[in-house]
Amino acid sequence: MKKAAVIGAGITGLAAARHLTQSGYHTLLFEASDCCGGVVRSRRADGYLVEHGPNSFQEQPEIMELIQSLGLMDQLVETDAGASKRFIVRNGAVVALPASPPALLRSPALTTRGKLRLLAEPFIRPGDPDSTESLASFAKRRLGAEALHYLLDPLVSGIYAGDPAKLSARHAFPKIHEWEQTHGSLFKGMIRSLRQRKAEGRPKPRLLSFRDGLQTLTDALAKSLEKQTYLETKVKAITGVNGKWQVLAERYGHELRDRYDAVILALPAPALASLAVQTGADDALNALTAVDHPPLRITHLGYARNALRHPLDGFGVLIPSLEERSILGALFSSSLFPGRAPADHALLTVFTGGVRHRDVADREEAEVITQAARELEALGLVAGEPVFRQSVFWPKAIPQYGTKHGEFLELFGIFEKKHPGIFIASQCRDGVSLPNCAAAGQTHAERAARHLADLPD
Ligand SMILES: Cc1cc2nc3c(=O)[nH]c(=O)nc-3n(C[C@H](O)[C@H](O)[C@H](O)COP(=O)(O)OP(=O)(O)OC[C@H]3O[C@@H](n4cnc5c(N)ncnc54)[C@H](O)[C@@H]3O)c2cc1C
């Protein structure tokens, strides 16, 4: 029987292994740690439900199919309409971001000059489609410096904990690049895509989680694959032997060796880079050490309702670099989903670090937590001390799709050509979000299934 191996049991590997199994192939899943799910971790403590990793995801077809097939639809929770409201900080004050173009004209988020510059966007000629232009240059060229600093820069912090000057417009935000190239303007692209969605009767994608947190999804996937999963098994090397791929793994100090007809590498860039994959002497994936993954500390702070100084009526607040604060932003977690904080309490999730503050890696946990609480106070969101504190540190959090990202994408293509039967499904290839990762797991599993089907029995 043809056999496949999936390396890495985060959402990407879990989705890939499930798809390959459902396609009828004997599939084994290798996971270095003692549990599946990767960075998806939901924890309960003192009546709070906190997410150590991702906190929500946007509704997309592939992840919804997965959820449906696992029978989890009734456990989904969605943010209410008010949660689409986002805040930024301008001149030290928390201000609501405009949700629509007319609201923009009334918003204090941009000056009159900044608003007028935005209105010129449809008249700006598209840039070179193949360019390695940074997001900062792209945004400044199309929307003006103020929109870059007060709209794009905080958004980039929220998604990548990154710096727009270092990210690639084309790879980090493919949609806006496509709008420029196809419609000649971001505004026109946005309007056309809204119209198309309406014409097709598709509702606005919802922002979702599960009643018991996002781990509900990875736990259910892990359970469905339980009998074919090797936990605490770190794959060290993959070697070509007689037309098959020999996977060498270490488990409790012992070596495991077996041969597979197809292998899916569902790993982040640092893990890919440290894997020895050889047909002869070939270490092509080592180049991925150059993919930047800045550190991030996530701090959960709980407050009694009477300590709140803001209605927390939205998704959260993001902080532009120009405001020079020591945090990147905060999610209003208990406003997003029900059951995240005990009655009469609120939960805020503060992000510190990223490209802006890499020194978070060298700072004491207690100091970062205290500073996070001080910042919430300074921004006028709360007054007084939190009654709940918990934090988690990610030394290499989110891959930065930098201006050289195209070279890494090329590398994946070249690598797969040289190693037929090995497929790379990585969050540094097809997008960092949970829905992107779930979709990538499925897409590369489909490629692997086609490869297996073409092999002689
Ligand atoms: C702090 C944080 C917040 C985020 N917030 C959001 C959010 O709100 N919404 C959203 O959509 N996305 C968010 N993301 C992004 C998203 O969560 C991740 O991109 C996605 O979960 C990555 O999944 P993965 O399976 O590709 O990788 P991982 O989850 O990293 O899983 C990889 C797995 O491979 C295992 N592994 C590594 N090396 C080996 C080896 N040699 N052998 C065997 N196993 C190995 C690891 O132990 C791990 O379990 C966030 C990410 C982080 C870090």
The ligand as a Gaussian input file, in Angstrom:
#p B3LYP/6-31G(d) Opt

LIG

0 1
 C        1.119000      34.457000      18.703000
 C        0.413000      34.213000      17.418000
 C       -0.833000      34.786000      17.182000
 C       -1.499000      34.532000      15.984000
 N       -2.760000      35.048000      15.783000
 C       -3.477000      34.655000      14.728000
 C       -4.865000      34.963000      14.630000
 O       -5.446000      35.579000      15.514000
 N       -5.554000      34.534000      13.536000
 C       -4.962000      33.798000      12.541000
 O       -5.648000      33.441000      11.571000
 N       -3.649000      33.446000      12.619000
 C       -2.896000      33.849000      13.693000
 N       -1.595000      33.452000      13.812000
 C       -0.978000      32.670000      12.740000
 C       -1.356000      31.193000      12.782000
 O       -1.757000      30.817000      14.068000
 C       -0.152000      30.332000      12.389000
 O        0.430000      30.800000      11.190000
 C       -0.565000      28.879000      12.206000
 O       -1.245000      28.383000      13.324000
 C        0.685000      28.044000      11.915000
 O        0.338000      26.682000      11.839000
 P        1.384000      25.613000      11.307000
 O        0.763000      24.293000      11.422000
 O        1.837000      26.009000       9.934000
 O        2.655000      25.785000      12.234000
 P        2.788000      25.471000      13.796000
 O        1.553000      25.758000      14.516000
 O        4.046000      26.157000      14.212000
 O        3.012000      23.901000      13.841000
 C        4.190000      23.281000      13.406000
 C        4.358000      21.989000      14.204000
 O        5.502000      21.304000      13.723000
 C        6.165000      20.714000      14.840000
 N        7.557000      20.461000      14.433000
 C        8.550000      21.352000      14.255000
 N        9.677000      20.749000      13.851000
 C        9.388000      19.427000      13.772000
 C       10.144000      18.265000      13.396000
 N       11.416000      18.355000      13.004000
 N        9.534000      17.051000      13.457000
 C        8.237000      16.938000      13.830000
 N        7.480000      18.002000      14.193000
 C        8.035000      19.227000      14.139000
 C        6.015000      21.752000      15.931000
 O        6.208000      21.158000      17.221000
 C        4.594000      22.225000      15.692000
 O        3.655000      21.502000      16.453000
 C       -0.896000      33.705000      15.002000
 C        0.361000      33.136000      15.233000
 C        1.008000      33.377000      16.438000
 C        2.349000      32.730000      16.711000

